Every structure is written in C-alpha cells, then in structure tokens.
C-alpha cells in the first residue's frame, strides 16, 4: 500500500516523502551549523578560551608588606606598626544581613560610642567576598564583637596594620605621616612602581624615605569560585618588609627641646657641629601624625589647614626669617677675611649712623662708645656693623653668605625645604627693576632688610664657626637597616666645603661668641653657666620695617603679628664643641630675653643627659 | 478499560502480536542513551553544590522512570484514538495555563509552575505536545478543504491563545517555540505558499509591535544577545561564561568533574538550560561530536517514522514530535554557543526538568505508536 494514494484519507505518501527528504537535508544542515560553531569554539579558539577560564578561576591577591620602623640614634622606636581593626560581613554567611547589623549596633554601649555601620552595598554578586562595614573600631568595641561572635554570623574582624607615632606631636615634622596614594601621585614618575590603594609617605621622613620604608608586596595565586570564595592557594610569594630607618635624632633630647619651648610658636634645632648630625629638631605648633593613620576627618584637616599658625609647616626647614643680629658673624668674617679690618680695628658708636639722608640707630640709644670687633660682637653693636657693611658692599656680603651655605637648600632629607634669600644688586634689579640703595646694605649688615634664612641654614653657619670652618651637610638619617638589624646603607658625615676663612679669623669669632655669653655686658648672658662653656649670639629679627630714625616702641605694646622674632644660636663647649643649638621664637620679642632662656634649658638638659648616661655606662 | 494494547477503533479486542514484533527498540535505545549521558552530566554539574541547591541527578532518574510509564501509555493506545481526543487535550492544557496565571508559583519573576501535591509542574511544557496533537487533528481534518482565510483565523486562534498566555507568564522563549512548531507543521502539512507569505508579512508587522510589550529583562536579553560584552557581569554574563566553558573544553575536554567553569560555578544554570555547556567543557569536541551524532540519528529516525507512516495522521504526529525534539536541540545548543539569544528552552532528554522530560517521553511514546502501527492495516 506504500506509494499509493490512500483513497479514504487523501494521503499522498510520495508528496510527503519528497518533503521529508528536503527536511532531512535542512536538519542535517542545522546540525552541521552547530558542529561548525562548536568546532570553531573548541578547536580553533580552544586555547584562547581555556586561558579565559583560567583567568576566571585564578586570582592574584596582593599581600601587603609591613612598613619599616623608624628609630632614633639610640635605637628607641619612634614609629611602630600597630593593628587597627575593621569589621566586615560576609553576606553568604550572615544570611540576614539587616539583623546582624542591628545586633552589632545594639551590642555596643551607646555611651562608649556605638559601632556605626556605614551603609554598604551587598549586591556585588559575590556573596563570599567580605564587605567592610566599619573601619578602625577601638579595643572595647573589638572585645564586644569578639565575645559575641557566636551571635554574629558572617561578621569578621580584619586586622589592618597602621603606623603608630609614639612621640605624636613632638616629632610630627620630622617623621611626617602616611596615607593612601592619591590619583595625582600615581600619575607621577616618582611613584611609577606604586599601585592604587598603596600606603605612601605623605610628609617628613615617611615621604622622603618611602622607597626604603615601604617594602615589597608579595602575592598569592588563589583558586576562587564564582562567589569569590577561596578554595586553594596555588602559589605564594612572601612580601618583603620595608627597611628600618635609623635617625640621628635623640628622642630624649628632642623631648628636652619640646619641653623647653613650652607653648610658644617657633623652632629649635640641635646639631652636632662636627658631623652635621641633627640631634633634635622641633617646630611648634605641631600636629599629631597619628591623626592621619586611617584617613583624617574633614573637620580635623580643616582645623589644621586654617590655623593661622600653620601647624603643618616645619618651621625648622621651611620657615624663612630675617637673621637679625645673628648675621653679624657672617659680616665680621667677611670683613676680616677681606682684610678690611683686623681684630683691633676700633669704631666709635654714638648710637646713630647716617648714610645719605637716612639715620640708622644702634639698639643702644646712648651708643656703645669706642668698640673693637670683639666688643662689638659681645655687645652686638649695630653701628660697628653698619660701618663694616658699608666697607664690604652688598655683593661681597652675598658672596660670603653663600660661602656659609646661605641662599640655597641644605639638602636635608625632608620635603618642603626653603632656600632663604641672599640679596644682591642683580637680584634686586631683576626682582624690582630698581637699583640697590646704600641704606639697604646697612640694613643687611645687621641681618635685616631683604635677607631671609631658614633656621637650619643659620645653625649651619654657627656649626661652621664652631668646628673651625667645615660646612657639613645636615644629616637627619643615620642609616638604613633590615628588620634583623643588618646595615644596608650608612650616611656618614659629609663635608660640603671647607669655607675659605682662615683659622685665625674663625678663632677671633669663636672667642667673640664666647664673650657674648660669658663677658660683662654680653647679650647672651642667659647662657652663662658656671662651667663658662657656651658660645652664642642673640638675634632680634624685625618682622616689619620699623622706621630706623624713630624710637622703637615698647615691646609690650606691639601687636603679636608685628612683634620681632627672637633668635638665639649657640654652641658648646667652647673647646671641642659637641652641640650647636638654634632657637627661634616667632614674634617672641627680644632674642636675649626670650630665645636665650629656652636655649639655656636645652643646653642644661643636654649636659645633664650626657652626665646621666655616662653614669649609667660606668 | 479495554483500549489498552488494542488496535483499530476498539472493535477487535485482541492483542496484535505484530505490535511487539514491530516495537521500535532503536528509538527507545537512542532516548535512553541520551538520557543516560544526561544523568552522568547532571551528576558532574551538581557535584559541587551550595547548601541552598539540590543535587538533581537522582530526581532526574525518577522523572525518566515516570516518563517511561507515560511513554508506555502513549504507545499503547492507538494514536488515532489520541488524535481523536485532541481538542480535549488542548482544552485541558489551556485550562492548566489559565490555572498557572492565577495560582502559579513565581520563580525568578515569572509565573510558570503549578504545584500539585507537592510536585511542580510546568503546563507550558505540556502545551508544546498539546499544540502538536491539536494541529495534527486540525490539518488532518481540513486537508482537502484547503486553507481559506476562515481556516487561517481558526488556526491562528488555536495557536494564539496559548501563545499569549505563555508570553504573559512571561516566557517568551516557550511562546516562540510554539510558533516555530506551528510553522514547521504548517509547512509540512502543505499550507499554501500564499498563506505562508501572508503569515510572514503579518509576523513582520507584528514583531516590532511585540517589542513594546516585552518586559525590560526580555529586551535586555535580546540586546545582549546581539552584543554579549555590553554588560559582562549582568545580562551578558550567562552567554559569556557559557562560551568560555564550551571553548575551554578544547578537543579532548577537561574530564568529568574537572571542568573549572562548572565545578567553580562560573557557569550559570548548569543543571538546566546550560547542561550542554557542562558536557562540552568536560568532554571536549570529541564528546560533543558523539552526542550531536546521537541527537542527529534520533531526529533522522523520527523523520523516518514520519516518512514511513501509514497515513497522514501518523505522518503529522511523527513529524510534529520530531520537530519538537529537533527545535529543542537546535535552539538550546544554539543558545549556549551564542548563536541564539538566551531563551530558556531545555535540551531534550539532557537538561534537568520533570515536566520537560515527562512530556518528551510521552511524545516519544507517540512516535513509537506511529512506528509500531505502520504495518497494521486499518480496518
């Protein structure tokens, strides 16, 4: 019956067989199409897609290294690594996230500061990836969370290493602080090896020695599933911790300086004049480096940046002041070395000095009478130096200032160092388009006028005189060590230049500086100890140009902003000096009465410390 | 009940021995072979389960058993009797769809499941077979009359009611699947070229209109199909992960239980819609080629049954069921290898799914029915 039309139903098998034949071809074609595509994916693109499946499954996770420690010269730790605690929730394990969050908030006694959970997004699509809900909880909160961990499914505590600045404000300007690398920093060449989310030094030693401190990240290759759950560790490269940095700073001495300063604004630096090592360096007002640890709050940052006293600025290296009378040693050295005067050259001071139509006054109204160089430095006679300034001229003065290291950066390993200013004729012409006035040289010769120095530069001048003529590079960092104490790099004292001033002339200045403290009428009388071993010079730097021909008003009546800066620079002992100290009190008033007592406390503190340490060693 | 194991129209209550002699063992073997591979594959796909998930291969075995029972019922009763009850079957199926839209369970935002005595059942799967049966009946009845506009309206109504009800669930994939089945059968039954052109034009006007009625996620799927990388973690995720799984299998595959895409669960829906991707990843091109070959043999075998069918009813029935299987294979595999959008059509006998398995087995029963009765003369 096959092949014949069924009369009853009208079924024509031949017609349908032809159709089915066509459909068989079509179906085969469809299968061929699928097979072709499968062949393309599996055979042609197989390797490529295998790679993509590997990328799916294997994640490289960074292991952050521990940052190096910072220590003082005696091995006391100044910056340590501490643990900070974050709370995260693993959505898959928590099940009811809202409930867990509520429990977490209620558990902590509101009086002690409840755990504030930020509203985190839990819809990442990776239910095993922890979502951080609060940062930096304190230890009380941590204890509460840990003891109740059974009631808090899915809550995990992450330990994040943070910096602990043990001395807080006291060393903030030296040590600086750290923070997350910013996008603008990432774009810079200096930070080429860094990745976003890295912690970098933002200021101070943390910034300038970041390369040593940061260490090397390690990594692990982890097999993860689609939810981000770690299944296997396939390989691991251990992180290399950062190097420790040893400073020349003596923490005890730093504390002595800090305490001696009390609440005044200003800076103090203690340096070893024979090595250039910086033993202490403070700047006030200061800030607490620890504030920056987990990101500083907007309010606090605003408070710091809008404070008119600029606590973020390190006055010791970035502050620029007129040197005042402390500059006189430079003028004297220049005049001696140029042969314009000898130590016996006498000049009469009647209290005034006329140049052109201007009259300049000596600080002592009645005048000092006949003075030689020694007495002029001891009593800080202005008129004597007006004469020397006139003899030398501005450019000779600038030349000698340059020899003493003024007018350019000292190269200390801290960011933000300033150059100061050594004015010359050319400089004035370039800057103001005006020629140099004779009276300006007169101002300059007592450290006023255009002249600006940083405290560090000024201290170096006195170190050079103290050590007999060697200009050392200031050394804040003593060395770099590995974690187990192996020395990687040393920073020995570095002579920058031997200044071209004869030993004889330097000795004249040294003796004069001794006299300024220990002889009658010496301006630095405050430093007169029974050992008679301190040499020093006061300075009172005018903030605004007082009309020279008028009488100075009483110190107490001048508003704070217009008050003079009080300066004192000294070194001790006279023979074989071991420390040089600079103290500057911003708007403090008179150098001899404000800055010198602070210096005295530092000197006394230093020698007491030495004595105590020696006793301990014996 | 005396209609069991009888032939003809119930007048001769007599067991025909030829029925056993002509039983289609090849068809049964092919279906069981594919289902067996499917279970092995499900075992691997469910090997690394989350707590919230269920290992489905044992359940699939029970669905196969249930399906086999349905298969026996479907081939025992003469297909003419079944086709005679086509409208009843159709109406019951439509009613079930109605029930779903009122009482159905909502899973992933669509209402497709009806829960009866603790069992979830998908009436839209049943509708696939019901539409075949009703179309067989309609074409069978109206062959000689030709396809006048009035007939066309009736046809479109028959297909349109379930189509719109399934679109509303929403399950665009299954609704389109009904359309594809209808068109395949219409072409086979000999619907005129003119009518086809008219239907085609209507479709072209209708399709853009449909766009406005689509839910956002459906639009998203179509756009993502056109460019999967446009949203790699969202809508494009399924297809990208599936292509990676298939391709990374390479020539020889990663080995059973060793497919990283599967075992680490980067591949979504691996026990259901994307079961084929699991197989492709773990068995490679070689395994896929063998499986595709078995599938092709199954489809050709079905077409052979249609071709050697004794009458139009049998030919249409066999053809319809074969197309059911064929389009399932073509659309599902096309979907997991990125040549069709993700539409949620299961791979016949391979993807997990009770409704799908039972309905398909019943369909195979119908095929056997036609196959074993082709030598029996009609009284």
Interface residues (C-beta under 8 A of the other chain):
Chain A: X1 X2 X6 X9 X10 X11 X13 X15 X16 X17 X19 X20 X23 X24 X27 X28 X30 X31 X33 X34 X35 X37 X38 X39 X41 X42 X43 X45 X46 X47 X48 X49 X50 X52 X53 X54 X56 X57 X125 X223 X224 X225 X226 X227 X231
Chain B: X48 X143 X144 X188 X190 X233 X241 X243 X244 X245 X246 X247 X248 X249 X250 X251 X260 X261 X264 X265 X266 X280 X281 X284 X285 X288 X289 X292 X295 X296 X299 X300 X303 X306 X307 X308 X310 X311 X312 X313 X315 X319 X326 X330 X333 X334 X337 X338 X339 X377
